[in-house]
Amino acid sequence: MISVCGKRQKNLVHFFKMERGLVACTDIVGLIEKLNINHNPLDLRFYIVSSKLSLKAVLLHNSNTLPSIPVGNSLHNKEPYENMKILMEAMSYDKFKWKICGDLKVITLLHGLQQGFTIYCCFICEWDSRAWSFHYSRIY
């Protein structure tokens, strides 16, 4: 038996491109127009979920009244920062400048902090938590 549901994405496939095991939407404006959604970058936020084995990216509407739009997916890639960089370049993130949402791991990777087990995961942890005079004031 053949499922009708398996062919729903047929008219959306040309908006996506596969590069080094990462599938990403390369024409965001075209995809959003095809889905009959008014595109205002200020109304959307870019949500990234990363784990040891996968990376997923979705555009979410700020009021949560519109459905989420999956725009990137990667399975079995080992360098999460490189995959996020490829994903954001393929989607032309610099052009849209959506606000980025994600867990602490994703945000630290995007800010370029060290991966793995670190002694100081943020700048505040470097000093005694009671050293209020150093918080938010020291620049490297």
Buried (B, 14 or more C-beta within 10 A) or exposed (E): EEEEEEEEEEEBEEBBEEEEBBBBBBBBEBBBEEEEBEBEBEBBBBBBBBEEEBBBBBBBBEEEEBEEBBBBBBEEBEEBBEBBBBBBEBBEBEEBEBEBBBEEBBEBBBEEBEEEEEEEEEBEEEBEEEEEEEEEEEEE
